[in-house]
């Protein structure tokens, strides 16, 4: 079983609010991704700030933190072969308008800010992000 990885996925407040959790989970399952663990939580602005610390020098940092803390989120540990890259491909571009057809963000994203989902961008960050929530 080589190249089996784990990654973190967060279904963001806009998608949780629109009851899209099951639809998004089904996209992962159809693509041979196993959901190892999951939970619905509501994090504070402070926790969101800590989670997104990597972006703290960017102009959108404050809005991003406020948004993640604005409502319940659904966090998952995904596992599968090359899952970090596969998950990024399934999510699509950050801006839903630029996302590929049939990606999660193209299907469900509202805007560049409310793009429905977060996924780790590397195995290293996946480990950090998983440890943050689980």
C-alpha positions as CSV (number, residue, x, y, z in Angstrom):
1,X,0.0,0.0,0.0
2,X,2.4,2.6,-1.1
3,X,1.7,6.3,-1.4
4,X,-1.3,6.1,1.1
5,X,-1.6,9.6,2.6
6,X,-3.9,11.5,4.9
7,X,-5.1,15.0,4.4
8,X,-7.5,17.4,6.1
9,X,-10.7,18.6,4.5
10,X,-12.9,21.3,5.9
11,X,-16.4,21.9,4.6
12,X,-16.7,25.6,5.3
13,X,-19.6,27.5,6.9
14,X,-21.4,28.4,3.6
15,X,-21.6,24.8,2.5
16,X,-22.6,23.4,5.9
17,X,-25.3,26.1,6.1
18,X,-26.6,24.9,2.7
19,X,-26.7,21.3,3.8
20,X,-24.0,20.2,1.3
21,X,-22.0,17.9,3.7
22,X,-23.4,14.6,2.3
23,X,-23.0,15.7,-1.3
24,X,-19.4,16.7,-0.8
25,X,-18.6,13.5,1.2
26,X,-20.0,11.4,-1.6
27,X,-17.6,13.1,-4.1
28,X,-14.7,11.8,-1.9
29,X,-16.2,8.3,-1.6
30,X,-16.8,8.0,-5.3
31,X,-13.1,8.9,-5.8
32,X,-11.8,6.0,-3.6
33,X,-11.1,8.4,-0.7
34,X,-11.8,7.0,2.8
35,X,-13.1,9.3,5.5
36,X,-11.2,8.2,8.6
37,X,-12.7,10.6,11.1
38,X,-15.1,13.5,10.9
39,X,-16.9,16.0,13.2
40,X,-19.0,19.1,13.0
41,X,-17.6,21.9,15.1
42,X,-17.8,25.6,15.6
43,X,-14.4,27.3,16.1
44,X,-13.6,30.7,17.6
45,X,-12.0,33.6,15.8
46,X,-8.8,32.9,17.8
47,X,-8.7,29.2,16.7
48,X,-9.3,30.3,13.1
49,X,-6.5,32.8,13.4
50,X,-4.2,30.1,14.7
51,X,-5.2,27.7,11.9
52,X,-4.7,30.2,9.1
53,X,-1.5,31.6,10.7
54,X,0.4,30.8,7.5
55,X,-1.6,33.5,5.7
56,X,-1.3,36.2,8.4
57,X,0.7,38.6,6.2
58,X,-1.9,38.5,3.4
59,X,-4.6,41.1,3.0
60,X,-7.5,38.6,3.2
61,X,-6.3,37.0,6.5
62,X,-8.8,38.7,8.8
63,X,-11.8,38.1,6.5
64,X,-10.7,34.4,6.2
65,X,-10.5,34.0,10.0
66,X,-13.8,35.7,10.6
67,X,-15.5,33.6,7.9
68,X,-14.2,30.2,9.2
69,X,-15.5,31.1,12.6
70,X,-18.8,32.4,11.3
71,X,-20.7,29.1,11.6
72,X,-20.3,25.4,12.0
73,X,-17.7,23.6,9.9
74,X,-17.3,19.9,9.1
75,X,-13.8,18.7,9.4
76,X,-12.6,15.3,8.0
77,X,-9.4,13.3,7.8
78,X,-9.3,11.8,4.3
79,X,-7.1,8.9,3.4
80,X,-6.1,7.4,0.1
81,X,-3.5,7.0,-2.5
82,X,-2.0,10.4,-3.3
83,X,-4.9,11.9,-1.4
84,X,-3.3,15.4,-0.9
85,X,-3.1,15.9,-4.7
86,X,-6.3,14.1,-5.5
87,X,-8.3,16.2,-3.0
88,X,-6.8,19.4,-4.4
89,X,-7.9,18.3,-7.9
90,X,-11.4,17.5,-6.7
91,X,-11.7,20.8,-4.9
92,X,-10.8,22.9,-7.9
93,X,-9.4,26.4,-8.1
94,X,-9.8,28.8,-5.1
95,X,-12.0,31.0,-7.3
96,X,-15.2,29.0,-8.2
97,X,-15.5,31.0,-11.4
98,X,-12.0,29.7,-12.5
99,X,-12.5,26.1,-11.1
100,X,-12.7,23.2,-13.5
101,X,-16.1,21.7,-14.4
102,X,-17.5,19.2,-11.8
103,X,-15.0,20.3,-9.1
104,X,-16.4,20.9,-5.6
105,X,-15.8,24.6,-5.8
106,X,-17.3,24.9,-9.3
107,X,-20.4,23.0,-8.2
108,X,-20.9,24.6,-4.8
109,X,-18.6,27.6,-4.3
110,X,-20.3,31.0,-4.0
111,X,-17.3,33.3,-4.3
112,X,-13.5,33.3,-3.9
113,X,-14.1,33.8,-0.1
114,X,-17.1,31.4,0.2
115,X,-15.6,28.6,-1.8
116,X,-17.2,25.8,0.3
117,X,-14.1,23.8,1.1
118,X,-10.5,23.8,2.4
119,X,-7.9,21.1,1.8
120,X,-4.3,20.8,2.9
121,X,-1.8,21.7,0.2
122,X,1.0,19.3,1.2
123,X,1.6,16.2,3.2
124,X,3.5,18.2,5.8
125,X,0.7,20.8,6.2
126,X,-1.9,17.9,6.2
127,X,-0.1,16.5,9.3
128,X,-0.2,19.9,11.0
129,X,-3.8,20.6,10.1
130,X,-5.0,17.1,11.2
131,X,-3.3,17.5,14.5
132,X,-4.9,20.9,14.9
133,X,-8.4,19.5,14.8
134,X,-8.0,15.8,15.9
